[in-house]
């Protein structure tokens, strides 16, 4: 299973989101470090809308997501951009 698929599975199970998009942005980061070629799944962006985020601060939302995705981060995911929202909140996407 790909990193992207594992992230989607973990987030769906943890938050039951109304909307979830996981974007592999690794190709944008080729050459930023010697071991980052842009061919692996090293940089991901998560866009998620879930009721679970209602009443949570932005920091608390980020912590909740990184807690769920800790296994992926520990396994080598280099960067994770997070765009969380509760239902009804404006998003840029």
N, C-alpha and C positions, 0 to 999 in steps of 0.2 A: 504494500500500500504506500502511496506517495505521502510526502509530508503534508501537502495541501489536503489530501483526503483525510489524513489523521486529524488535522486541525479542524476540518469541517465536522467530522464525527464527534470529536470531543466537545466542540461548542454547541452542536445540536443537542447532545445528551445533557449538557450542563445547564443550558439556558432556554432551550425550546424556542429559538428566535422566530420572529415573524419574517425577518429578512436576514440573510447571511450571504456575504460574498467574500471569498478568500482569493486574493490576487497574488500570484507569484511575480515579484518585481526583481528577481535575482539578476536578470539580464541587464538591468539599469546600473548595477553595481560592480560589473566586471572590472578588475584591476584596482579596486579600492584598497585591497590588501593582496599580498602575493598569492595566498591560497584561495582567493575568491575570483573564479574565472567567469562567473555569470551563467554557467551551465548547470549548476546544482540548484536545489531549493533552499537557498540561504536567507532570502529576504522576502517576507510576506506582509501583506496588508490585509487587515480584517475589518470589514464593514458589517456591523451587526446592530439590529434593532430587536430588543427583547424587553418584555414586561419586567423581567428580573432587575432591570436597571432603573426602574421608576424609584425616585426618591434617593438615589445614590449620587454621590459626587462623582465628578469625572475621574478623580484619583481612585476612588473605590471601584469604579467600573473597570479601570485599567488593571488594578490589582486582582480583581475577580477573574479577569480573562487570563492574565499571566499566571495565576495560580493553576487554572485549568490546563494551560499549555506548558507548564513547567517541564514535563517530560520531553517535549519537543525542543525547548530551549536548552535543556541539559544535554540533549543528543546532538546539538550542533547548530540549531537554528540561530543565525547570526543577528538578525534584526526583525523586529515585529512592530509594524505601525498599526495602531488600534484606533478605530473610529466608531465608538459605541454610542447608542442612543436608545431612549425609551420610546415606546409608541407615541406618536403625535409630536415628537420633537423634530425640529428642522434638521435636515442633513444636507451636506454639500454634494451628495451623490444621489 
